[in-house]
Amino acid sequence: MSNIPTPHINAPEGAFARTVLIPGDPLRAKFIAETYLKNAELVNNVRGVQGYTGEYNGKRVSVMASGMGMPAIGIYSYELFNFYGVENIIRIGSAGALTDKLHLRDVVAAMSAYTDSNYGASFAFNGTLAPCCSYKLLTEAAAAAEKLGQHLVPGPICSSDAFYGQGDYSATPILQKLGVLCVEMEAYALYLNAAAAGKNALALLTISDSLVTGESLPAEDRQNTFTKMMEIALEIA
């Protein structure tokens, strides 16, 4: 019995390319499809989570949103990897800088993901899981960034469960001391799902705000102007 369509994706078998770009924002997925893909076809719109497949420089490429948070990207990446035969997922998201060495619009390649989430408990390992990106995708992204004349900053990031922290506790100083570059909300779950499926994953993150300086970009900029990150991802798709 086929698992297609899934409860969250109503695309037919073969609708997705081997590589899927996943932004959190459905409108960013729409922007990428309309701006970069030729003959883009809407293949999923369950719950307004738009997925498209088209062509970029002669390559078949898909882009689909995940929404916010690890439970959301956990569902979509699991179904794409395990039911739709997707081999590579590249998250293209935004993140908050934890160091003054990063500035607004800088692009980070997440080599590994720290977390305060309990998502890893579902993998039944009695210890701490430390997922990493695909070395293949990381090296390809570094080469693509150099080709495009873009500066790519590799290093560890943190995926957090909470956007608004409560109480007096703050992990920020601890993470800064450990050299963590930035914080977002999805990469940890994506990397674990890729590892369990034997597939490839990479998170490319554009700095949209800074926990050091307090600077931030508006929502429209996050949706439509993070083109450096998008172009690096499309080059390696």
Residue pairs with C-beta under 8 A, 6 or more apart in sequence:
2 13
3 79
3 82
3 83
4 11
4 12
4 13
4 83
4 84
5 11
5 12
6 79
6 83
8 46
8 47
8 49
8 75
8 76
8 79
9 44
9 46
9 51
9 76
9 79
9 80
9 83
9 84
10 44
10 45
10 46
11 43
11 44
11 51
11 84
12 43
13 84
15 43
15 44
15 51
15 53
15 62
15 84
16 43
16 51
16 53
16 62
16 64
16 80
16 84
16 85
16 86
17 53
17 59
17 60
17 61
17 62
17 86
17 237
18 60
18 85
18 86
18 87
18 88
19 61
19 62
19 86
19 87
19 88
19 89
19 90
19 236
19 237
20 51
20 61
20 62
20 63
20 64
20 80
20 86
20 88
20 89
20 90
21 29
21 32
21 61
21 62
21 63
21 64
21 89
21 90
21 92
21 230
21 233
21 234
21 237
22 63
22 64
22 65
22 66
22 73
22 76
22 77
22 89
22 90
22 91
22 92
22 190
23 29
23 32
23 63
23 65
23 66
23 91
23 92
23 93
24 65
24 66
24 67
24 68
24 73
24 93
24 94
24 185
24 186
25 65
25 222
25 223
26 48
26 49
26 50
26 65
26 67
27 223
28 65
28 92
28 222
28 223
28 224
28 226
29 50
29 51
29 52
29 63
29 64
29 65
30 50
30 52
31 223
31 224
32 52
32 63
32 92
32 230
32 234
33 40
33 42
33 50
33 52
33 54
33 63
34 40
36 56
36 230
36 231
36 234
37 52
37 53
37 54
37 55
37 56
37 61
37 63
38 54
38 55
38 56
39 54
39 55
40 52
40 53
40 54
41 52
41 53
41 54
42 50
42 51
42 52
43 51
43 52
43 53
43 62
44 50
44 51
44 64
45 51
49 64
49 65
49 66
49 67
49 76
50 64
50 65
51 62
51 63
51 64
51 65
52 62
52 63
52 64
53 60
53 61
53 62
54 60
54 61
54 62
55 61
56 234
56 237
57 234
59 237
61 234
61 237
62 86
64 76
64 80
66 72
66 73
66 76
66 77
66 91
66 186
67 73
67 76
68 163
68 185
68 186
69 161
69 185
69 186
70 115
70 117
70 119
70 159
70 161
70 185
70 186
70 188
70 189
71 119
71 189
72 186
73 91
73 186
73 189
73 190
74 119
74 189
74 190
74 193
77 89
77 189
77 190
77 193
77 194
77 201
78 193
78 197
80 86
80 89
81 89
81 193
81 194
81 197
81 199
82 197
86 199
87 199
87 200
88 134
88 137
88 199
88 200
88 201
88 202
88 237
89 190
89 194
89 199
89 200
89 201
89 202
90 137
90 201
90 202
90 203
90 204
90 233
90 236
90 237
91 186
91 187
91 190
91 201
91 202
91 203
91 204
91 205
92 204
92 205
92 206
92 226
92 229
92 230
92 233
93 184
93 186
93 187
93 203
93 204
93 205
93 206
94 184
94 205
94 206
94 207
94 208
94 209
94 222
94 226
95 108
95 157
95 182
95 183
95 184
95 205
95 206
95 207
95 208
96 182
96 183
96 184
96 207
96 208
96 209
96 210
96 211
97 103
97 106
97 181
97 182
97 207
97 209
97 210
97 211
97 212
97 213
98 158
98 172
98 175
98 176
98 180
98 181
98 182
98 183
98 211
98 212
99 176
99 181
99 182
99 212
100 210
100 212
100 213
102 108
102 153
102 181
102 182
102 207
102 210
103 207
103 210
104 207
104 208
104 209
104 210
104 215
104 216
104 217
105 206
105 207
105 217
105 226
105 228
106 151
106 153
106 206
106 207
107 145
107 150
107 151
107 152
107 153
107 204
107 205
107 206
107 207
107 228
107 229
107 232
108 152
108 153
108 154
108 155
108 157
108 181
108 182
108 204
108 205
108 206
108 207
109 133
109 138
109 141
109 142
109 152
109 153
109 154
109 155
109 202
109 203
109 204
109 205
110 133
110 155
110 156
110 157
110 187
110 202
110 203
110 204
110 205
111 132
111 133
111 138
111 154
111 155
111 156
112 130
112 131
112 132
112 133
112 156
112 157
112 191
113 131
113 132
113 156
113 157
113 158
113 159
113 187
113 188
113 191
113 203
114 156
114 157
114 158
114 159
114 175
114 178
114 180
114 188
115 158
115 159
115 160
115 161
115 188
116 158
116 160
116 161
116 162
116 171
117 159
117 160
117 161
117 188
117 189
118 161
119 188
119 189
119 192
120 128
120 129
120 188
120 192
123 129
123 192
123 196
129 192
131 188
131 191
131 192
131 194
131 195
132 191
133 191
133 201
133 202
133 203
134 194
134 200
134 201
134 202
136 200
137 200
137 201
137 202
137 236
138 154
138 202
140 235
140 236
141 152
141 202
141 204
141 232
141 233
141 236
142 152
142 154
144 232
144 235
144 236
145 151
145 152
145 232
147 235
148 228
148 231
148 232
148 235
150 228
150 231
150 232
152 204
152 232
153 181
155 179
155 180
155 181
156 178
156 179
156 180
156 181
157 180
157 181
157 182
157 183
157 184
157 187
157 203
157 205
158 171
158 175
158 180
158 182
158 183
158 184
159 183
159 184
159 185
159 186
159 187
159 188
159 189
160 171
160 183
160 184
160 185
161 185
163 185
172 183
172 211
175 183
182 205
182 207
183 211
184 203
184 205
186 203
187 203
187 205
190 201
190 203
191 201
191 203
193 199
193 201
194 200
194 201
204 229
204 232
204 233
205 229
206 222
206 226
206 228
206 229
208 216
208 217
208 221
208 222
208 226
209 215
209 216
209 217
210 216
217 225
